[in-house]
């Protein structure tokens, strides 16, 4: 999914670390693809992905929350949202990933996942 993201911060010490705001959700992630120079305070088209380094875990949640919760100052996030019938996680930002295909029995349910980091791909227009 393509979004317009406002660049809040570009970390000068950790290459590729960028903090963005999309639809009133602020995320810190890694600019895995950035084919042009970006500047703080400017908006750019991006897509949002997830990176899981170890085993992927998904659990059904009791409530109907849609949120990104950052684990302290780490790059890890717990993401809550609706796993749609199309295998897309709706956490107020839509996340499409092949990993959800293995969890079709969770489609239509509210779930929580843990990811090691958020991937940001800046799109050329």
DRENTORKOL-3810 file (N, C-alpha, C; in nm, 4 decimals):
REM DRENTORKOL-3810
@n.u->0.0825; n.v->-0.1168; n.w->0.0000; ca.u->0.0000; ca.v->0.0000; ca.w->0.0000; c.u->0.0877; c.v->0.1242; c.w->0.0000
@n.u->0.0485; n.v->0.2217; n.w->-0.0750; ca.u->0.1261; ca.v->0.3449; ca.w->-0.0844; c.u->0.0645; c.v->0.4506; c.w->0.0061
@n.u->0.1512; n.v->0.5182; n.w->0.0806; ca.u->0.1099; ca.v->0.6252; ca.w->0.1709; c.u->0.1988; c.v->0.7467; c.w->0.1480
@n.u->0.1514; n.v->0.8615; n.w->0.1946; ca.u->0.2348; ca.v->0.9808; ca.w->0.1987; c.u->0.2809; c.v->0.9956; c.w->0.3437
@n.u->0.4121; n.v->0.9958; n.w->0.3633; ca.u->0.4698; ca.v->1.0013; ca.w->0.4982; c.u->0.5432; c.v->1.1324; c.w->0.5189
@n.u->0.5205; n.v->1.1914; n.w->0.6344; ca.u->0.5928; ca.v->1.3111; ca.w->0.6754; c.u->0.7176; c.v->1.2667; c.w->0.7505
@n.u->0.8338; n.v->1.3134; n.w->0.7079; ca.u->0.9601; ca.v->1.2773; ca.w->0.7731; c.u->0.9738; c.v->1.3604; c.w->0.9000
@n.u->0.9774; n.v->1.2938; n.w->1.0147; ca.u->0.9923; ca.v->1.3600; ca.w->1.1448; c.u->1.1385; c.v->1.3706; c.w->1.1856
@n.u->1.2138; n.v->1.2626; n.w->1.1594; ca.u->1.3534; ca.v->1.2609; ca.w->1.2023; c.u->1.4331; c.v->1.1642; c.w->1.1147
@n.u->1.5541; n.v->1.2050; n.w->1.0817; ca.u->1.6497; ca.v->1.1181; ca.w->1.0136; c.u->1.7674; c.v->1.1040; c.w->1.1086
@n.u->1.7918; n.v->0.9829; n.w->1.1557; ca.u->1.8984; ca.v->0.9604; ca.w->1.2528; c.u->2.0337; c.v->0.9792; c.w->1.1853
@n.u->2.1134; n.v->1.0670; n.w->1.2412; ca.u->2.2447; ca.v->1.0954; ca.w->1.1837; c.u->2.3499; c.v->0.9925; c.w->1.2263
@n.u->2.3190; n.v->0.9144; n.w->1.3322; ca.u->2.4136; ca.v->0.8139; ca.w->1.3819; c.u->2.3866; c.v->0.6747; c.w->1.3275
@n.u->2.2605; n.v->0.6421; n.w->1.3054; ca.u->2.2251; ca.v->0.5098; ca.w->1.2551; c.u->2.1726; c.v->0.5257; c.w->1.1127
@n.u->2.2547; n.v->0.4832; n.w->1.0185; ca.u->2.2190; ca.v->0.4972; ca.w->0.8784; c.u->2.0900; c.v->0.4215; c.w->0.8504
@n.u->2.0028; n.v->0.4785; n.w->0.7739; ca.u->1.8752; ca.v->0.4236; ca.w->0.7313; c.u->1.7626; c.v->0.4388; c.w->0.8337
@n.u->1.7894; n.v->0.4806; n.w->0.9581; ca.u->1.6816; ca.v->0.4967; ca.w->1.0558; c.u->1.6066; c.v->0.6271; c.w->1.0306
@n.u->1.4751; n.v->0.6146; n.w->1.0135; ca.u->1.3916; ca.v->0.7293; ca.w->0.9826; c.u->1.2635; c.v->0.7202; c.w->1.0659
@n.u->1.2192; n.v->0.8328; n.w->1.1210; ca.u->1.0917; ca.v->0.8400; ca.w->1.1907; c.u->0.9945; c.v->0.9158; c.w->1.1019
@n.u->0.8785; n.v->0.8546; n.w->1.0773; ca.u->0.7784; ca.v->0.9120; ca.w->0.9884; c.u->0.6419; c.v->0.9142; c.w->1.0569
@n.u->0.5537; n.v->0.9983; n.w->1.0051; ca.u->0.4146; ca.v->0.9979; ca.w->1.0483; c.u->0.3281; c.v->0.9716; c.w->0.9261
@n.u->0.2404; n.v->0.8706; n.w->0.9410; ca.u->0.1460; ca.v->0.8319; ca.w->0.8366; c.u->0.0088; c.v->0.8207; c.w->0.9026
@n.u->-0.0893; n.v->0.8903; n.w->0.8506; ca.u->-0.2261; ca.v->0.8816; ca.w->0.9057; c.u->-0.2275; c.v->0.8967; c.w->1.0574
@n.u->-0.1540; n.v->0.9897; n.w->1.1100; ca.u->-0.1463; ca.v->1.0191; ca.w->1.2537; c.u->-0.0772; c.v->0.9090; c.w->1.3343
@n.u->-0.0111; n.v->0.8157; n.w->1.2679; ca.u->0.0669; ca.v->0.7110; ca.w->1.3343; c.u->0.2143; c.v->0.7422; c.w->1.3106
@n.u->0.2918; n.v->0.7511; n.w->1.4202; ca.u->0.4349; ca.v->0.7785; ca.w->1.4081; c.u->0.5114; c.v->0.6486; c.w->1.4273
@n.u->0.6008; n.v->0.6199; n.w->1.3327; ca.u->0.6803; ca.v->0.4973; ca.w->1.3321; c.u->0.8270; c.v->0.5291; c.w->1.3112
@n.u->0.9123; n.v->0.4506; n.w->1.3748; ca.u->1.0549; ca.v->0.4569; ca.w->1.3469; c.u->1.0921; c.v->0.3278; c.w->1.2769
@n.u->1.1488; n.v->0.3398; n.w->1.1594; ca.u->1.1817; ca.v->0.2225; ca.w->1.0803; c.u->1.3093; c.v->0.2420; c.w->1.0024
@n.u->1.3334; n.v->0.1484; n.w->0.9123; ca.u->1.4526; ca.v->0.1513; ca.w->0.8293; c.u->1.4142; c.v->0.1793; c.w->0.6849
@n.u->1.4799; n.v->0.2768; n.w->0.6259; ca.u->1.4591; ca.v->0.3105; ca.w->0.4860; c.u->1.5385; c.v->0.2110; c.w->0.4023
@n.u->1.4775; n.v->0.0959; n.w->0.3761; ca.u->1.5451; ca.v->-0.0090; ca.w->0.2996; c.u->1.5673; c.v->0.0323; c.w->0.1550
@n.u->1.4714; n.v->0.1059; n.w->0.1003; ca.u->1.4823; ca.v->0.1561; ca.w->-0.0366; c.u->1.4581; c.v->0.3060; c.w->-0.0306
@n.u->1.5585; n.v->0.3810; n.w->-0.0730; ca.u->1.5466; ca.v->0.5267; ca.w->-0.0727; c.u->1.6257; c.v->0.5799; c.w->-0.1927
@n.u->1.5605; n.v->0.5863; n.w->-0.3097; ca.u->1.6308; ca.v->0.6217; ca.w->-0.4333; c.u->1.6576; c.v->0.7707; c.w->-0.4521
@n.u->1.6260; n.v->0.8508; n.w->-0.3510; ca.u->1.6491; ca.v->0.9949; ca.w->-0.3606; c.u->1.6772; c.v->1.0500; c.w->-0.2206
@n.u->1.7238; n.v->1.1722; n.w->-0.2149; ca.u->1.7545; ca.v->1.2363; ca.w->-0.0869; c.u->1.6236; c.v->1.2811; c.w->-0.0219
@n.u->1.6095; n.v->1.2485; n.w->0.1070; ca.u->1.4909; ca.v->1.2900; ca.w->0.1822; c.u->1.5319; c.v->1.3936; c.w->0.2859
@n.u->1.4359; n.v->1.4779; n.w->0.3239; ca.u->1.4634; ca.v->1.5843; ca.w->0.4198; c.u->1.3559; c.v->1.5859; c.w->0.5272
@n.u->1.3969; n.v->1.6163; n.w->0.6498; ca.u->1.3022; ca.v->1.6303; ca.w->0.7604; c.u->1.2027; c.v->1.7408; c.w->0.7294
@n.u->1.0770; n.v->1.7178; n.w->0.7677; ca.u->0.9723; ca.v->1.8163; ca.w->0.7452; c.u->0.9060; c.v->1.8054; c.w->0.6088
@n.u->0.9584; n.v->1.7199; n.w->0.5221; ca.u->0.9019; ca.v->1.6998; ca.w->0.3890; c.u->0.8213; c.v->1.5706; c.w->0.3858
@n.u->0.7298; n.v->1.5582; n.w->0.2898; ca.u->0.6482; ca.v->1.4380; ca.w->0.2739; c.u->0.6844; c.v->1.3652; c.w->0.1461
@n.u->0.6794; n.v->1.2315; n.w->0.1541; ca.u->0.7198; ca.v->1.1468; ca.w->0.0423; c.u->0.6290; c.v->1.0242; c.w->0.0339
@n.u->0.6137; n.v->0.9684; n.w->-0.0864; ca.u->0.5372; ca.v->0.8446; ca.w->-0.0993; c.u->0.6210; c.v->0.7250; c.w->-0.0510
@n.u->0.5578; n.v->0.6402; n.w->0.0320; ca.u->0.6275; ca.v->0.5225; ca.w->0.0824; c.u->0.5319; c.v->0.4043; c.w->0.0903
@n.u->0.5912; n.v->0.2860; n.w->0.1047; ca.u->0.5153; ca.v->0.1682; ca.w->0.1441; c.u->0.5794; c.v->0.1158; c.w->0.2723
@n.u->0.4979; n.v->0.0504; n.w->0.3547; ca.u->0.5416; ca.v->0.0026; ca.w->0.4855; c.u->0.5420; c.v->-0.1494; c.w->0.4853
@n.u->0.6511; n.v->-0.2071; n.w->0.5344; ca.u->0.6616; ca.v->-0.3520; ca.w->0.5452; c.u->0.7131; c.v->-0.3901; c.w->0.6824
@n.u->0.7241; n.v->-0.5195; n.w->0.7042; ca.u->0.7733; ca.v->-0.5703; ca.w->0.8321; c.u->0.8936; c.v->-0.6602; c.w->0.8090
@n.u->0.9792; n.v->-0.6661; n.w->0.9100; ca.u->1.0943; ca.v->-0.7559; ca.w->0.9077; c.u->1.0916; c.v->-0.8387; c.w->1.0353
@n.u->1.0932; n.v->-0.9702; n.w->1.0173; ca.u->1.0986; ca.v->-1.0635; ca.w->1.1292; c.u->1.2254; c.v->-1.1450; c.w->1.1110
@n.u->1.3153; n.v->-1.1359; n.w->1.2078; ca.u->1.4444; ca.v->-1.2033; ca.w->1.1948; c.u->1.4401; c.v->-1.3477; c.w->1.2449
@n.u->1.3595; n.v->-1.3745; n.w->1.3450; ca.u->1.3495; ca.v->-1.5102; ca.w->1.3982; c.u->1.2149; c.v->-1.5699; c.w->1.3584
@n.u->1.1525; n.v->-1.6386; n.w->1.4492; ca.u->1.0246; ca.v->-1.7030; ca.w->1.4199; c.u->0.9103; c.v->-1.6029; c.w->1.4272
@n.u->0.8217; n.v->-1.6091; n.w->1.3301; ca.u->0.7051; ca.v->-1.5209; ca.w->1.3252; c.u->0.5979; c.v->-1.5756; c.w->1.4188
@n.u->0.5411; n.v->-1.4870; n.w->1.5009; ca.u->0.4334; ca.v->-1.5256; ca.w->1.5921; c.u->0.3134; c.v->-1.4362; c.w->1.5678
@n.u->0.1963; n.v->-1.4995; n.w->1.5666; ca.u->0.0713; ca.v->-1.4261; ca.w->1.5517; c.u->-0.0270; c.v->-1.4863; c.w->1.6510
@n.u->-0.0948; n.v->-1.4003; n.w->1.7265; ca.u->-0.1929; ca.v->-1.4480; ca.w->1.8243; c.u->-0.3198; c.v->-1.3657; c.w->1.8103
@n.u->-0.4315; n.v->-1.4307; n.w->1.8377; ca.u->-0.5588; ca.v->-1.3592; ca.w->1.8357; c.u->-0.5665; c.v->-1.2708; c.w->1.9592
@n.u->-0.6132; n.v->-1.1488; n.w->1.9417; ca.u->-0.6273; ca.v->-1.0583; ca.w->2.0560; c.u->-0.7728; c.v->-1.0529; c.w->2.1001
@n.u->-0.7923; n.v->-1.0211; n.w->2.2244; ca.u->-0.9267; ca.v->-1.0167; ca.w->2.2816; c.u->-1.0038; c.v->-0.8933; c.w->2.2360
@n.u->-0.9368; n.v->-0.7795; n.w->2.2301; ca.u->-1.0027; ca.v->-0.6557; ca.w->2.1913; c.u->-0.9992; c.v->-0.6336; c.w->2.0418
@n.u->-1.0353; n.v->-0.5126; n.w->2.0035; ca.u->-1.0354; ca.v->-0.4753; ca.w->1.8617; c.u->-0.9455; c.v->-0.3545; c.w->1.8415
@n.u->-0.8226; n.v->-0.3680; n.w->1.8913; ca.u->-0.7276; ca.v->-0.2571; ca.w->1.8819; c.u->-0.6559; c.v->-0.2584; c.w->1.7477
@n.u->-0.6263; n.v->-0.1385; n.w->1.7016; ca.u->-0.5428; ca.v->-0.1187; ca.w->1.5835; c.u->-0.4344; c.v->-0.0207; c.w->1.6261
@n.u->-0.3123; n.v->-0.0721; n.w->1.6452; ca.u->-0.2057; ca.v->0.0168; ca.w->1.6917; c.u->-0.0677; c.v->-0.0443; c.w->1.6668
@n.u->0.0301; n.v->0.0453; n.w->1.6699; ca.u->0.1714; ca.v->0.0092; ca.w->1.6667; c.u->0.2273; c.v->0.0468; c.w->1.8029
@n.u->0.2889; n.v->-0.0476; n.w->1.8708; ca.u->0.3484; ca.v->-0.0202; ca.w->2.0015; c.u->0.4973; c.v->-0.0527; c.w->1.9928
@n.u->0.5790; n.v->0.0501; n.w->2.0073; ca.u->0.7244; ca.v->0.0324; ca.w->1.9997; c.u->0.7778; c.v->-0.0205; c.w->2.1317
@n.u->0.8666; n.v->-0.1175; n.w->2.1238; ca.u->0.9272; ca.v->-0.1796; ca.w->2.2416; c.u->1.0448; c.v->-0.0935; c.w->2.2889
@n.u->1.0154; n.v->0.0036; n.w->2.3770; ca.u->1.1192; ca.v->0.0924; ca.w->2.4304; c.u->1.1872; c.v->0.1714; c.w->2.3208
@n.u->1.3196; n.v->0.1735; n.w->2.3250; ca.u->1.3976; ca.v->0.2420; ca.w->2.2216; c.u->1.4492; c.v->0.1462; c.w->2.1168
@n.u->1.4034; n.v->0.0217; n.w->2.1217; ca.u->1.4466; ca.v->-0.0766; ca.w->2.0220; c.u->1.3747; c.v->-0.0483; c.w->1.8903
@n.u->1.4019; n.v->-0.1285; n.w->1.7916; ca.u->1.3344; ca.v->-0.1147; ca.w->1.6629; c.u->1.2155; c.v->-0.2091; c.w->1.6528
@n.u->1.1964; n.v->-0.2920; n.w->1.7562; ca.u->1.0879; ca.v->-0.3902; ca.w->1.7562; c.u->0.9544; c.v->-0.3228; c.w->1.7847
@n.u->0.8505; n.v->-0.3789; n.w->1.7247; ca.u->0.7137; ca.v->-0.3306; ca.w->1.7445; c.u->0.6207; c.v->-0.4484; c.w->1.7692
@n.u->0.5183; n.v->-0.4222; n.w->1.8491; ca.u->0.4039; ca.v->-0.5111; ca.w->1.8581; c.u->0.2943; c.v->-0.4400; c.w->1.7804
@n.u->0.2380; n.v->-0.5090; n.w->1.6833; ca.u->0.1371; ca.v->-0.4486; ca.w->1.5972; c.u->0.0062; c.v->-0.5226; c.w->1.6189
@n.u->-0.0993; n.v->-0.4465; n.w->1.6448; ca.u->-0.2326; ca.v->-0.5022; ca.w->1.6636; c.u->-0.3229; c.v->-0.4520; c.w->1.5530
@n.u->-0.4082; n.v->-0.5413; n.w->1.5028; ca.u->-0.5025; ca.v->-0.4988; ca.w->1.4008; c.u->-0.5860; c.v->-0.6134; c.w->1.3490
@n.u->-0.6665; n.v->-0.5829; n.w->1.2491; ca.u->-0.7536; ca.v->-0.6804; ca.w->1.1858; c.u->-0.6809; c.v->-0.7444; c.w->1.0690
@n.u->-0.6717; n.v->-0.8775; n.w->1.0709; ca.u->-0.6155; ca.v->-0.9499; ca.w->0.9573; c.u->-0.7312; c.v->-0.9756; c.w->0.8610
@n.u->-0.7339; n.v->-0.9017; n.w->0.7532; ca.u->-0.8492; ca.v->-0.9039; ca.w->0.6627; c.u->-0.8591; c.v->-1.0349; c.w->0.5857
@n.u->-0.9720; n.v->-1.0520; n.w->0.5205; ca.u->-0.9975; ca.v->-1.1706; ca.w->0.4378; c.u->-0.9012; c.v->-1.1785; c.w->0.3197
@n.u->-0.8325; n.v->-1.0698; n.w->0.2906; ca.u->-0.7368; ca.v->-1.0667; ca.w->0.1798; c.u->-0.5927; c.v->-1.0859; c.w->0.2273
@n.u->-0.5755; n.v->-1.1170; n.w->0.3571; ca.u->-0.4414; ca.v->-1.1408; ca.w->0.4103; c.u->-0.3612; c.v->-1.0138; c.w->0.4293
@n.u->-0.4291; n.v->-0.9039; n.w->0.4596; ca.u->-0.3636; ca.v->-0.7756; ca.w->0.4840; c.u->-0.3930; c.v->-0.7353; c.w->0.6279
@n.u->-0.2899; n.v->-0.6945; n.w->0.7009; ca.u->-0.3085; ca.v->-0.6509; ca.w->0.8384; c.u->-0.3450; c.v->-0.5034; c.w->0.8393
@n.u->-0.4632; n.v->-0.4739; n.w->0.8920; ca.u->-0.5111; ca.v->-0.3363; ca.w->0.9024; c.u->-0.4875; c.v->-0.2881; c.w->1.0447
@n.u->-0.3829; n.v->-0.2076; n.w->1.0631; ca.u->-0.3484; ca.v->-0.1502; ca.w->1.1931; c.u->-0.3537; c.v->0.0025; c.w->1.1822
@n.u->-0.4506; n.v->0.0515; n.w->1.1061; ca.u->-0.4639; ca.v->0.1914; ca.w->1.0655; c.u->-0.3610; c.v->0.2287; c.w->0.9606
@n.u->-0.2691; n.v->0.1421; n.w->0.9365; ca.u->-0.1793; ca.v->0.1424; ca.w->0.8216; c.u->-0.1858; c.v->-0.0009; c.w->0.7712
@n.u->-0.2097; n.v->-0.0195; n.w->0.6426; ca.u->-0.2230; ca.v->-0.1541; ca.w->0.5881; c.u->-0.0857; c.v->-0.2149; c.w->0.5612
@n.u->-0.0687; n.v->-0.3394; n.w->0.6093; ca.u->0.0580; ca.v->-0.4104; ca.w->0.5894; c.u->0.0293; c.v->-0.5383; c.w->0.5137
@n.u->0.0937; n.v->-0.5507; n.w->0.3993; ca.u->0.0779; ca.v->-0.6677; ca.w->0.3143; c.u->0.2096; c.v->-0.7454; c.w->0.3185
@n.u->0.2011; n.v->-0.8738; n.w->0.3510; ca.u->0.3219; ca.v->-0.9557; ca.w->0.3577; c.u->0.2853; c.v->-1.1013; c.w->0.3301
@n.u->0.3730; n.v->-1.1717; n.w->0.2612; ca.u->0.3506; ca.v->-1.3128; ca.w->0.2277; c.u->0.3310; c.v->-1.4000; c.w->0.3512
@n.u->0.3896; n.v->-1.3627; n.w->0.4634; ca.u->0.3828; ca.v->-1.4438; ca.w->0.5843; c.u->0.2377; c.v->-1.4668; c.w->0.6283
@n.u->0.1486; n.v->-1.3743; n.w->0.5985; ca.u->0.0092; ca.v->-1.3875; ca.w->0.6406; c.u->-0.0642; c.v->-1.4989; c.w->0.5660
@n.u->-0.0130; n.v->-1.5401; n.w->0.4497; ca.u->-0.0760; ca.v->-1.6476; ca.w->0.3730; c.u->-0.0805; c.v->-1.7783; c.w->0.4522
@n.u->0.0149; n.v->-1.7973; n.w->0.5420; ca.u->0.0197; ca.v->-1.9195; ca.w->0.6228; c.u->-0.0797; c.v->-1.9169; c.w->0.7389
@n.u->-0.1494; n.v->-1.8064; n.w->0.7577; ca.u->-0.2402; ca.v->-1.7907; ca.w->0.8714; c.u->-0.3819; c.v->-1.7577; c.w->0.8257
@n.u->-0.4264; n.v->-1.8236; n.w->0.7207; ca.u->-0.5600; ca.v->-1.7968; ca.w->0.6678; c.u->-0.6694; c.v->-1.8251; c.w->0.7702
@n.u->-0.6440; n.v->-1.9161; n.w->0.8643; ca.u->-0.7419; ca.v->-1.9457; ca.w->0.9688; c.u->-0.7621; c.v->-1.8263; c.w->1.0632
@n.u->-0.6738; n.v->-1.7258; n.w->1.0557; ca.u->-0.6869; ca.v->-1.6043; ca.w->1.1381; c.u->-0.7524; c.v->-1.4896; c.w->1.0607
@n.u->-0.7798; n.v->-1.5096; n.w->0.9326; ca.u->-0.8415; ca.v->-1.4036; ca.w->0.8527; c.u->-0.9757; c.v->-1.3641; c.w->0.9157
@n.u->-1.0002; n.v->-1.2346; n.w->0.9220; ca.u->-1.1231; ca.v->-1.1823; ca.w->0.9793; c.u->-1.1168; c.v->-1.1634; c.w->1.1301
@n.u->-1.0010; n.v->-1.1923; n.w->1.1897; ca.u->-0.9854; ca.v->-1.1792; ca.w->1.3348; c.u->-0.8872; c.v->-1.0668; c.w->1.3676
@n.u->-0.9017; n.v->-1.0146; n.w->1.4886; ca.u->-0.8057; ca.v->-0.9166; ca.w->1.5382; c.u->-0.6880; c.v->-0.9926; c.w->1.5978
@n.u->-0.5680; n.v->-0.9528; n.w->1.5579; ca.u->-0.4474; ca.v->-1.0255; ca.w->1.5967; c.u->-0.3397; c.v->-0.9306; c.w->1.6466
@n.u->-0.2375; n.v->-0.9897; n.w->1.7088; ca.u->-0.1156; ca.v->-0.9179; ca.w->1.7470; c.u->0.0012; c.v->-0.9931; c.w->1.6865
@n.u->0.0964; n.v->-0.9169; n.w->1.6355; ca.u->0.2206; ca.v->-0.9758; ca.w->1.5868; c.u->0.3370; c.v->-0.8978; c.w->1.6461
@n.u->0.4519; n.v->-0.9625; n.w->1.6523; ca.u->0.5743; ca.v->-0.8944; ca.w->1.6942; c.u->0.6705; c.v->-0.8970; c.w->1.5769
@n.u->0.7281; n.v->-0.7808; n.w->1.5496; ca.u->0.8246; ca.v->-0.7694; ca.w->1.4406; c.u->0.9529; c.v->-0.7084; c.w->1.4942
@n.u->1.0627; n.v->-0.7416; n.w->1.4293; ca.u->1.1922; ca.v->-0.6902; ca.w->1.4728; c.u->1.2164; c.v->-0.5476; c.w->1.4269
@n.u->1.1521; n.v->-0.5109; n.w->1.3155; ca.u->1.1611; ca.v->-0.3722; ca.w->1.2703; c.u->1.0600; c.v->-0.3458; c.w->1.1605
@n.u->1.0366; n.v->-0.2188; n.w->1.1377; ca.u->0.9488; ca.v->-0.1704; ca.w->1.0315; c.u->1.0378; c.v->-0.1327; c.w->0.9130
@n.u->0.9973; n.v->-0.1761; n.w->0.7950; ca.u->1.0710; ca.v->-0.1437; ca.w->0.6725; c.u->0.9957; c.v->-0.0355; c.w->0.5958
@n.u->1.0670; n.v->0.0660; n.w->0.5544; ca.u->1.0089; ca.v->0.1765; ca.w->0.4785; c.u->1.0715; c.v->0.1803; c.w->0.3392
@n.u->0.9877; n.v->0.1763; n.w->0.2398; ca.u->1.0360; ca.v->0.1848; ca.w->0.1020; c.u->0.9869; c.v->0.3145; c.w->0.0406
@n.u->1.0791; n.v->0.4026; n.w->0.0092; ca.u->1.0446; ca.v->0.5287; ca.w->-0.0547; c.u->1.0255; c.v->0.5031; c.w->-0.2025
@n.u->0.9143; n.v->0.5510; n.w->-0.2541; ca.u->0.8724; ca.v->0.5179; ca.w->-0.3906; c.u->0.9001; c.v->0.6350; c.w->-0.4840
@n.u->0.9539; n.v->0.6030; n.w->-0.6009; ca.u->0.9729; ca.v->0.7054; ca.w->-0.7041; c.u->0.8432; c.v->0.7231; c.w->-0.7781
@n.u->0.8087; n.v->0.8465; n.w->-0.8071; ca.u->0.6838; ca.v->0.8704; ca.w->-0.8798; c.u->0.7118; c.v->0.9112; c.w->-1.0224
END
